[in-house]
Amino acid sequence: MGNIGYRRNRIWKLNQPCEHMKTKRNSLFIALALLVGVHSALAQNPVVTSFGGNGVLSCSNLAQGSVASVEWASTPSGPWQSDWTSLAAVPTDTNGSFTASVPMFYRVRGVARGALIPAGTFTMGDNLDNETDAVPAVAVNVSGFYMDVNLVTYSQWQSVFNWAINNGYSFTQAGLGKAADHPVQTVGWYDTVKWCNARSQLAGLAPVYFTDMQLTQVYTTGQIEPYVNWTNTGYRLPTEAEWEKAARGGVNGQRFPWGNTLSQSQANYRSFTNQVYDLGPFGFNAAFTNGVQPFTSPVGSFAANGRQSIFGR
């Protein structure tokens, strides 16, 4: 297990236990990047067009391929919420009765497809800890792009995976996850790339990865080095430079987006406290271990980096 942060040519996960591992064509986990200029993250104005007696809600005026959040309230004035856990286990009183606020009103909020990582130059690598894979530090210019706010959850992976295997895709591994809201794990690079294509097609977007130089055959099966159409509108993995720029949160010269020290209140990792910047406490994060083995944390367990609203969440 290793410390958390951002360093060149490594996987650094901010909300799950991690090993120091070399990347294989950018990453083995999924922090999806959208190409610059694709579906701006401007606010949407969804319109609920119908809500039938059979419980089917219809909504329009959302950006193609975007994601929406359905919220409910017990009164027209709210409070509005999207968390249903309060109704999952309602305790009864001594008379065997209970009172609960239940969904009576619904609304839809448009959710942007990702956080905008603005174009610009940043310093890639650093000289802070004399790590060979972080030097030399160089200035790199990156075009703007959109990136998912959180790592892909197991539930999200399964949703696209199930669609994909029924639409001509094949995968080596089905993926695993501790729970629906935890990051997907045990997925390889090739399967991840194919999953990106499937997610793109499912959202009505042009896939990015192809099996031929002419960019006509969508990559759906096997294990090959795909050709990339960088101008298409679909999902893809971030490049190494894109990932580091996003993870740094718009700042240079620090170990982490929030500063130069790290504690388990900021990330899920195994601490050895043998580095001056590692404040621990020693061992696995107590909130995410069974006492013997560590496990992933739900996406959104930790604060975002504070500057670009991603990657800690």
C-alpha positions in Angstrom: 0.0 0.0 0.0 1.3 3.5 -0.6 0.9 7.2 0.1 -1.6 9.2 -1.9 -0.9 12.2 -4.1 0.0 12.9 -7.7 3.2 11.9 -9.3 4.1 11.3 -12.9 3.3 7.9 -14.4 1.6 6.4 -11.3 -1.9 5.6 -10.3 -2.9 7.8 -7.4 -6.4 7.3 -6.1 -7.9 9.7 -3.6 -10.7 7.7 -2.3 -9.7 4.1 -2.1 -6.7 2.1 -0.8 -4.0 2.1 -3.4 -0.8 0.4 -4.3 2.1 2.2 -6.0 1.6 1.0 -9.6 2.9 2.1 -12.9 0.1 3.2 -15.3 -0.6 1.4 -18.4 -1.6 3.9 -21.1 -2.7 6.4 -18.5 -4.8 4.5 -15.9 -6.3 1.2 -14.9 -9.2 2.8 -13.0 -11.7 5.1 -14.7 -11.6 8.8 -14.3 -13.3 9.6 -17.6 -12.3 12.6 -19.6 -14.6 14.4 -22.2 -13.0 16.1 -25.1 -12.8 19.9 -25.1 -15.8 21.7 -26.3 -18.2 18.7 -25.9 -21.5 19.5 -24.1 -20.7 22.5 -22.0 -21.2 22.3 -18.2 -23.7 25.2 -18.2 -26.8 24.9 -16.1 -29.7 23.1 -17.7 -33.4 23.8 -17.4 -35.3 20.5 -17.3 -39.0 20.4 -17.8 -41.2 17.6 -16.3 -43.6 16.9 -19.1 -45.7 14.2 -17.4 -46.0 12.1 -14.3 -48.4 9.3 -14.9 -50.5 7.4 -12.4 -48.3 4.3 -13.1 -45.4 6.2 -11.6 -43.6 7.0 -14.9 -42.0 10.5 -14.9 -41.0 12.1 -18.2 -38.7 15.0 -18.5 -37.3 17.0 -21.4 -35.0 20.0 -22.2 -31.8 18.3 -21.0 -28.5 18.2 -22.8 -28.0 15.0 -24.9 -25.9 12.5 -22.9 -26.2 14.4 -19.7 -27.2 13.0 -16.3 -30.2 14.2 -14.3 -31.1 13.9 -10.6 -34.7 13.2 -9.6 -35.5 14.7 -6.2 -38.6 14.3 -4.0 -40.3 16.1 -1.1 -43.3 15.6 1.0 -44.5 19.2 0.4 -44.2 21.6 -2.6 -41.8 23.8 -0.7 -39.4 21.0 0.2 -37.0 20.2 1.7 -35.9 18.4 -1.5 -33.8 15.3 -1.4 -32.5 12.5 -3.5 -31.6 10.2 -0.7 -34.2 7.4 -0.1 -32.5 5.8 2.9 -34.8 7.4 5.4 -37.6 5.2 4.0 -35.5 2.0 3.8 -35.9 1.1 7.5 -38.6 3.1 9.3 -38.8 2.2 13.0 -42.1 1.8 14.7 -43.2 3.1 18.1 -44.4 1.1 21.1 -47.9 0.8 19.5 -46.4 -0.7 16.3 -47.0 2.5 14.3 -44.8 5.0 12.6 -45.0 8.4 10.9 -42.8 9.3 8.0 -42.5 11.9 5.3 -43.0 10.2 2.0 -42.5 11.4 -1.7 -45.5 13.4 -2.8 -43.8 15.9 -5.1 -41.0 15.4 -7.6 -38.6 17.6 -9.4 -35.7 17.1 -11.8 -32.4 18.9 -11.7 -30.0 18.8 -14.6 -26.5 17.7 -13.7 -23.5 18.7 -15.8 -21.6 15.8 -17.4 -18.4 16.7 -15.7 -16.1 19.3 -14.2 -14.4 21.6 -16.7 -10.6 21.4 -16.5 -9.7 24.7 -18.2 -7.0 24.9 -20.8 -3.6 26.1 -19.8 0.0 25.3 -18.9 1.0 23.6 -15.6 4.1 22.1 -14.2 4.1 18.3 -14.6 6.2 16.5 -12.0 8.2 18.0 -9.1 11.4 17.9 -7.2 9.9 17.7 -3.7 10.9 14.2 -2.7 13.6 13.2 -5.2 11.3 10.6 -6.8 12.8 9.5 -10.2 9.4 9.2 -11.9 8.5 12.8 -10.9 11.6 14.5 -12.5 12.4 16.5 -14.4 9.5 18.9 -13.8 8.4 20.3 -17.1 5.9 22.9 -18.3 3.0 21.2 -20.2 0.2 22.8 -22.1 -3.2 21.0 -22.0 -6.3 21.8 -23.9 -9.5 22.2 -21.9 -11.7 19.2 -21.3 -14.5 17.8 -19.0 -13.9 15.1 -16.5 -16.2 13.1 -14.3 -16.4 14.5 -10.8 -16.0 11.1 -9.2 -14.5 7.7 -10.0 -17.0 5.4 -11.8 -19.1 3.5 -9.3 -19.7 -0.2 -9.4 -23.4 0.5 -10.1 -22.5 2.8 -13.1 -20.1 0.2 -14.4 -22.6 -2.5 -14.2 -25.3 -0.5 -16.0 -23.1 0.2 -19.0 -21.5 -3.3 -18.9 -24.9 -5.0 -19.0 -26.0 -2.9 -22.0 -22.6 -3.5 -23.7 -22.7 -7.3 -23.5 -26.1 -7.3 -25.1 -24.9 -5.0 -27.9 -21.9 -6.7 -29.4 -19.2 -6.0 -26.7 -17.1 -8.6 -24.9 -15.0 -8.2 -21.8 -12.3 -10.2 -20.1 -13.5 -9.3 -16.6 -16.9 -8.2 -15.3 -15.5 -5.9 -12.7 -16.1 -6.0 -8.9 -17.2 -3.5 -6.3 -17.7 -3.6 -2.5 -21.1 -1.8 -2.9 -23.0 0.0 -5.6 -21.7 3.4 -4.6 -18.0 2.3 -4.3 -15.6 2.6 -7.1 -15.5 -0.3 -9.6 -12.3 -2.4 -9.3 -10.7 -5.4 -10.9 -11.0 -4.1 -14.4 -8.2 -4.0 -17.0 -7.2 -1.3 -19.4 -8.6 -2.9 -22.5 -12.0 -3.6 -20.9 -12.0 0.0 -19.6 -11.5 1.4 -23.0 -14.2 -0.7 -24.5 -16.5 0.3 -21.6 -15.8 4.0 -22.5 -17.0 3.3 -26.0 -20.1 1.5 -24.8 -20.9 4.4 -22.4 -20.5 6.8 -25.3 -22.9 4.8 -27.6 -25.4 4.4 -24.8 -25.5 8.2 -24.3 -25.8 8.8 -28.0 -22.2 10.1 -28.4 -19.6 9.3 -31.0 -17.2 6.6 -29.6 -13.5 7.5 -29.4 -11.6 4.1 -29.8 -11.4 2.2 -33.0 -9.6 -0.9 -34.4 -8.6 0.5 -37.8 -6.6 3.5 -38.9 -9.6 4.8 -40.9 -11.5 5.1 -37.6 -14.6 3.2 -38.9 -14.6 0.1 -36.8 -15.6 0.8 -33.2 -13.4 -1.1 -30.7 -15.8 -3.6 -29.0 -14.0 -6.9 -28.5 -10.6 -8.4 -27.9 -7.4 -6.9 -26.6 -5.7 -4.6 -29.2 -4.0 -1.2 -29.2 -6.8 1.0 -30.4 -6.7 4.0 -32.7 -8.1 7.2 -31.1 -10.3 9.7 -32.7 -9.5 12.8 -30.6 -12.2 14.9 -32.2 -15.1 12.6 -31.4 -17.5 13.6 -28.6 -17.6 10.4 -26.5 -15.9 9.3 -23.3 -12.3 8.3 -23.0 -9.6 7.9 -20.5 -7.6 11.0 -19.6 -4.0 11.3 -20.8 -1.3 11.3 -18.2 -0.9 15.1 -18.5 -4.7 15.6 -18.3 -4.9 13.4 -15.2 -2.1 15.2 -13.4 -3.4 18.7 -14.3 -6.8 17.8 -13.0 -5.5 16.1 -9.8 -3.4 19.1 -9.0 -6.4 21.3 -8.8 -4.9 24.3 -10.5 -1.9 24.6 -8.3 1.8 23.8 -8.7 4.6 23.0 -6.4 2.7 21.1 -3.8 2.4 17.4 -3.0 -1.4 17.6 -2.8 -4.1 20.0 -4.0 -4.7 21.2 -0.5 -1.1 21.6 0.6 2.0 19.5 1.5 0.7 17.2 4.3 -1.7 14.3 4.2 -3.9 12.7 6.8 -6.5 10.0 6.8 -9.2 12.6 7.2 -8.4 13.6 3.6 -8.0 10.2 1.9 -8.3 6.5 2.2 -4.8 5.1 2.3 -2.4 3.1 4.4 -0.1 5.3 6.4 3.4 4.3 7.4 4.1 7.8 8.9 7.7 7.5 7.8 7.4 10.6 5.6 7.4 14.0 7.2 4.3 14.9 5.2 2.3 11.8 6.3 0.3 12.7 9.4 -1.4 9.3 9.6 -2.5 7.8 11.9 -0.4 4.7 11.2 -2.0 1.8 9.4 -5.1 1.5 7.3 -7.9 4.2 7.5 -10.0 2.9 10.4 -13.2 3.9 8.7 -12.5 1.6 5.7 -11.1 -1.6 7.1 -12.5 -4.7 8.8 -9.4 -4.8 11.1 -7.5 -7.2 8.8 -7.9 -5.9 5.3 -8.7 -2.5 3.9 -11.6 -1.8 1.4 -12.6 1.0 -0.8 -14.6 4.0 0.3 -17.8 5.2 -1.3 -17.2 7.8 -4.0 -17.7 11.3 -2.5 -16.4 10.2 0.9 -13.8 13.0 0.9 -13.8 16.6 0.1 -13.0 17.7 -3.4 -9.6 19.3 -4.1 -11.2 22.7 -3.5 -10.3 24.2 -6.8 -11.8 22.2 -9.6 -14.4 20.2 -7.6 -13.1 16.8 -8.4 -10.8 14.0 -7.2 -11.1 13.6 -3.5 -14.8 13.2 -3.8 
